[in-house]
Amino acid sequence: MIIRVAQRPEDGDVCGTDNRALQAAVDYVARMGGGAVFVGPGTYLMHDSLHLRSGVTVRGSGAETVLRKCDAAVSRLVLDGDYGEEQITVADATGFAPGMGVVIWDDRSGGFHTTVTTILAGPLDPTVPEEDLGFTFRVGGPMQADYLVSRNATAATVFPVISGRYVEGVRIEHLTIDGNRERNVGLNGCRGGGIYLYRGHGTIIADCVVRDYHGDGISFQQSHGVHVERCEVSGCAQLGIHPGSGSQRPVIVDCYSHHNGTIGLFLCWRVRHGRFERNRLEANGRIGISIGHKDTDNLFVENVSVDNGRYGVYFRDEPAPMAGHRNRFVRCTIAGNGVEAPEGEDAEVRVDGETTGTVFEDCHIGSTASAPGESHVLGNGLPRGIVLGPKAEAPTFTH
């Protein structure tokens, strides 16, 4: 089955200019057993995520199909949001309404303890507080933690622009995601991103652009066999591309991740047996490629990591059982990094922790930006631009 979404009735089967039209088409195709939703040219304002469904392809018209995150409303909570509760009470209801995506957190949330859901109903009268306690909204799922007023509990209408949770057999193609970063607050990458997957096994993300999201560009968590192909991620506040939390066998090829706030390609925890090929990680705020907790046995072929703020490739500080072992780099270029690092703290490659089994084969590793022609290695004869932590095993270099 094929359904077309357009902004004029004569151009499609479903007409609209926001997430409701997109969601209606995706849900209908899913109920009919699967197929494709073609999204025509235009800017679609997203008041909630486009929630993906198993067996459905969503295909846009490239740069002409823009999914733009709406401006965010933010309010403190006036009543604690308790674990398992399915309502929130905010001080200011301005900008909150049924059908909008919402996130709830407090000062201790972080990671997966942030709740992302949808407002279902309320308040009775958005101009008059209920019993002088604020404005209560019913939401579409239980709180994932206790959100305490004493810890600055807050709600905001932020969410992934595209979200796939517990889905299989999904494709996302030829779409442009505009995160509207300046008019939004941040959402951590464990629970969100311009495109976000949670247990979205086998998803294919191809020929998409994600720009200016206040968080990560593309994030997938506990999602095996995800393919990200020919995508561009730029101007996001945090990470560019973020495979994490046990995502096995990711394939990321021909992508361009640049000018993001922290890291271009971030392998989070337990990312194993991945293939990363012909990607360009450029001018990110801190690091081109970051590898760490149990991120083992990955292959990097013909990647380019250049002009990043501190390191081109960084192995994070982990003890031996949890370090990123046996990662192999083939014909990669790592050069000109450290452009914003304090003198003496820049490097093309830094290997920390008790990391072992790292191999660089036929790679070009250039000198650091702040000290061309010098090396900060500890007298161990490593190539220029390599920094080795006190417990790390020296990488193997072959030609």
C-alpha positions in Angstrom: 0.0 0.0 0.0 1.1 3.5 -0.8 -0.3 6.7 0.7 0.7 10.2 -0.3 0.8 13.2 2.1 0.7 16.6 0.5 -0.1 20.2 1.5 -2.8 20.6 -1.1 -5.8 18.3 -1.5 -5.3 17.7 -5.2 -1.7 16.5 -4.6 -2.2 13.6 -2.2 -4.4 11.2 -0.3 -3.9 12.9 3.0 -3.7 16.7 3.2 -2.0 18.7 6.0 0.9 20.8 7.1 1.8 19.3 10.5 2.6 16.0 12.3 -1.1 15.0 12.4 -1.3 14.4 8.7 1.9 12.4 8.7 0.8 10.3 11.6 -2.6 9.6 10.2 -0.9 8.3 7.0 1.6 6.2 8.8 -1.0 4.7 11.2 -3.3 3.9 8.3 -0.6 2.1 6.3 0.4 0.1 9.3 -3.1 -1.0 10.0 -3.4 -2.2 6.4 -0.4 -4.4 6.8 2.5 -2.1 5.8 3.7 -0.2 2.9 5.0 3.3 2.1 4.1 6.8 3.0 5.4 9.4 0.5 5.6 12.9 2.0 5.5 15.7 -0.6 7.3 19.0 -0.6 6.7 21.6 2.1 7.5 22.3 5.7 5.5 20.3 8.2 5.4 21.7 11.8 5.9 19.0 14.4 4.0 19.4 17.6 4.8 15.8 18.5 7.0 13.1 17.1 6.2 11.3 13.9 5.8 7.9 15.6 7.1 5.2 13.3 5.2 1.8 12.9 6.6 -1.6 11.9 6.7 -2.4 8.3 6.2 1.2 7.1 8.6 3.2 4.9 8.4 7.0 5.2 10.0 8.7 2.1 10.2 12.4 1.5 11.4 14.7 -1.3 14.8 15.4 0.1 15.6 19.0 0.8 12.0 20.0 -0.2 10.4 17.9 2.6 11.2 19.5 5.9 9.9 18.3 9.3 10.4 21.3 11.6 10.3 21.0 15.4 7.8 23.5 16.9 8.9 26.2 19.4 9.1 24.7 22.9 7.1 25.7 26.0 8.8 25.1 29.4 7.4 25.2 32.9 8.4 24.0 36.3 6.2 21.4 38.0 4.3 22.5 41.1 3.5 18.9 42.2 6.0 16.1 42.2 5.8 13.8 39.2 5.8 10.3 40.9 7.2 7.1 39.3 4.3 5.5 37.4 2.1 8.5 37.6 0.4 9.5 34.3 -0.2 13.2 34.8 1.8 16.3 35.4 0.9 19.6 37.1 2.7 22.6 35.7 2.9 26.2 36.9 2.3 27.8 33.5 0.1 26.1 30.9 1.1 28.4 28.1 2.1 26.4 25.1 1.0 23.0 26.6 -2.0 21.4 24.9 -3.4 17.9 24.1 -1.6 16.2 21.2 1.8 17.8 22.0 4.9 15.9 22.8 6.3 16.5 26.3 9.4 15.6 28.3 9.7 15.6 32.1 12.9 15.7 34.1 14.6 17.0 37.2 18.2 17.7 38.3 18.9 14.0 38.8 17.3 12.5 35.7 19.9 12.1 33.0 20.0 9.2 30.6 17.0 6.9 30.4 15.4 8.3 33.5 13.9 11.2 31.5 10.2 10.6 30.4 9.2 11.5 26.9 5.5 11.1 26.2 2.4 12.9 24.7 -0.2 15.1 26.4 -3.6 13.5 26.1 -5.9 15.8 27.9 -6.3 18.9 30.2 -6.3 21.3 31.7 -10.0 22.2 32.4 -9.3 25.9 32.0 -5.8 26.9 30.9 -6.3 30.4 32.3 -7.4 29.4 35.8 -5.1 27.2 38.0 -6.9 24.2 39.5 -7.2 24.7 43.2 -4.5 27.3 42.9 -2.0 24.5 42.5 -1.3 24.9 38.8 -2.5 23.2 35.6 -2.9 19.4 35.4 -2.4 17.4 32.1 -3.0 13.7 31.6 -0.1 12.2 29.6 0.2 9.0 27.5 2.6 7.0 29.7 3.9 6.5 33.2 6.7 8.5 34.7 10.0 6.7 34.4 11.3 8.1 37.7 10.3 10.5 40.5 10.5 14.1 39.4 10.7 16.2 42.5 9.8 19.9 42.9 12.7 20.1 45.3 15.0 19.0 42.5 13.6 21.5 40.0 11.2 19.2 38.2 10.4 20.6 34.8 8.2 19.8 31.8 8.8 21.0 28.2 7.3 20.4 24.8 10.4 18.8 23.4 10.6 15.3 21.8 12.3 13.5 18.9 11.1 14.8 15.6 11.0 11.2 14.3 10.6 8.5 16.9 10.7 4.7 16.4 10.1 2.6 19.6 9.7 -1.2 19.5 9.5 -1.3 15.7 11.0 -3.5 13.0 11.2 -3.3 9.2 11.2 0.5 9.1 12.8 2.7 6.5 13.2 6.5 6.7 14.4 8.2 3.5 14.9 11.5 1.8 13.7 13.7 4.7 15.1 16.9 6.2 14.8 17.4 9.9 15.0 21.0 11.2 15.4 20.9 15.0 14.7 24.6 15.5 17.5 24.6 18.1 17.3 28.3 19.1 13.6 27.9 20.2 14.0 24.7 22.1 15.6 23.3 25.3 17.8 20.3 25.2 16.8 16.6 25.3 19.5 14.0 26.1 20.3 11.5 23.4 19.3 8.4 25.4 15.7 9.5 25.1 15.7 11.7 22.0 17.3 13.1 18.9 16.3 14.6 15.5 15.8 10.9 14.6 15.5 8.5 17.5 15.1 4.8 17.8 14.6 2.6 20.9 14.6 -1.1 20.1 14.1 -0.3 16.5 15.9 -3.4 15.1 16.8 -3.4 11.4 15.8 0.2 10.7 17.3 1.9 7.6 17.9 5.6 7.7 19.0 6.8 4.3 19.6 10.1 2.5 18.3 12.2 5.4 19.5 15.6 6.7 19.3 16.4 10.4 20.2 20.0 11.4 20.1 22.2 14.4 18.4 19.8 16.9 18.9 20.8 20.6 20.4 17.4 21.4 21.7 14.6 19.2 21.1 14.4 15.5 20.6 10.7 15.0 20.4 8.5 18.1 19.5 4.8 18.3 19.5 2.8 21.6 19.2 -0.9 22.1 18.6 -1.2 18.4 20.4 -4.0 16.4 21.3 -4.0 12.8 20.5 -0.3 12.1 21.8 1.1 8.8 22.5 4.8 8.5 23.5 5.7 4.9 24.3 8.9 3.1 23.0 11.2 5.9 24.2 14.6 6.9 24.0 15.8 10.6 25.1 19.3 11.5 24.6 22.1 14.0 23.2 19.9 16.7 23.9 20.9 20.3 25.3 17.5 21.4 26.3 14.4 19.4 26.0 14.0 15.7 25.4 10.2 15.3 24.9 8.2 18.5 24.7 4.4 18.4 24.3 3.3 22.0 23.2 1.2 24.9 24.0 -2.2 23.4 23.2 -1.5 19.7 24.9 -4.4 18.0 26.1 -4.6 14.4 25.4 -1.0 13.3 26.3 0.0 9.8 27.0 3.7 9.2 28.4 4.6 5.8 28.9 7.7 3.6 27.6 10.1 6.3 28.8 13.6 7.1 28.6 14.7 10.7 29.9 18.2 11.2 29.8 21.4 13.4 27.9 19.6 16.2 28.4 20.7 19.7 30.5 17.8 21.1 31.2 14.6 19.1 30.6 13.6 15.5 30.3 9.9 16.0 29.8 8.6 19.5 29.8 4.9 20.2 28.1 4.8 23.6 28.0 1.5 25.6 28.3 -2.0 24.2 28.4 -1.1 20.6 30.0 -4.2 19.0 30.7 -5.6 15.5 29.8 -2.4 13.8 31.0 -1.2 10.4 31.7 2.5 9.9 32.8 3.3 6.4 33.6 6.5 4.4 32.1 8.8 7.0 33.4 12.4 7.4 33.6 13.8 11.0 34.5 17.4 10.7 34.7 20.5 12.9 32.8 19.1 15.9 33.2 20.8 19.2 35.3 18.2 20.9 35.9 14.8 19.2 35.5 13.3 15.8 35.0 9.6 16.9 34.6 8.5 20.5 34.9 4.9 21.6 34.4 3.6 25.2 32.5 1.2 27.5 32.5 -2.3 26.0 32.7 -0.9 22.4 34.6 -3.8 20.9 35.4 -5.4 17.6 34.3 -2.6 15.4 35.7 -1.8 11.9 36.4 1.7 10.6 37.2 2.0 6.9 38.2 5.1 5.0 36.7 7.5 7.5 38.0 11.1 7.7 38.1 12.8 11.1 39.5 16.4 10.7 39.4 19.8 12.4 37.6 18.7 15.5 38.0 20.6 18.7 40.2 18.2 20.8 40.7 14.7 19.3 40.2 13.0 16.0 39.7 9.7 17.7 39.3 9.2 21.4 39.3 5.9 23.4 37.6 6.7 26.8 39.0 5.9 30.2 37.7 2.4 31.1 39.1 -0.5 33.1 40.1 -3.6 31.2 36.8 -5.5 31.4 34.9 -2.5 30.1 37.3 -0.9 27.7 36.9 -0.6 23.9 39.1 -3.4 22.7 40.0 -4.8 19.3 38.9 -1.8 17.1 40.4 -1.6 13.7 41.0 1.4 11.5 41.8 0.9 7.8 42.8 3.7 5.4 41.4 6.4 7.6 42.5 10.0 7.7 42.8 11.7 11.1 44.4 15.1 10.8 44.2 18.7 11.9 42.4 18.0 15.2 42.8 19.9 18.5 41.8 23.2 17.0 40.3 24.4 20.3 42.2 22.3 22.8 44.5 23.8 25.5 48.1 23.6 24.4 49.4 20.1 25.3 46.0 18.5 25.5 45.3 18.2 21.8 45.9 15.0 19.8 44.9 13.3 16.6 44.3 10.0 18.5 44.2 9.6 22.3 44.0 6.1 23.8 43.0 6.2 27.5 41.9 3.4 29.9 43.2 -0.2 29.8 42.4 -0.4 26.1 44.0 -3.2 24.0 44.0 -4.5 20.5 43.7 -1.2 18.6 45.0 -1.4 15.0 45.6 1.3 12.5 46.2 -0.1 9.0 47.3 2.2 6.1 46.0 5.3 8.0 47.1 8.9 7.6 47.5 10.4 11.0 48.5 14.1 10.8 50.2 16.4 13.2 48.1 18.2 15.9 46.8 21.6 15.2 48.4 23.5 18.1 51.8 21.9 17.8 52.5 21.0 14.1 55.3 18.5 13.8 55.5 17.6 17.4 54.1 14.7 19.4 53.0 14.6 23.0 53.6 10.8 23.4 55.5 9.6 26.4 58.8 8.7 24.7 57.4 5.4 23.4 58.1 5.9 19.7 54.5 6.1 18.6 53.7 8.1 15.4 53.3 11.8 15.7 50.0 13.0 17.1 49.3 9.9 19.2 48.8 10.2 22.9 48.8 7.1 25.0 47.4 6.9 28.5 49.4 5.3 31.3 47.5 2.0 31.3 46.6 1.7 27.6 48.3 -0.8 25.2 50.0 0.9 22.3 48.1 0.5 19.1 49.5 -1.6 16.2 50.4 0.4 13.0 50.7 -1.5 9.7 51.2 -0.4 6.1 
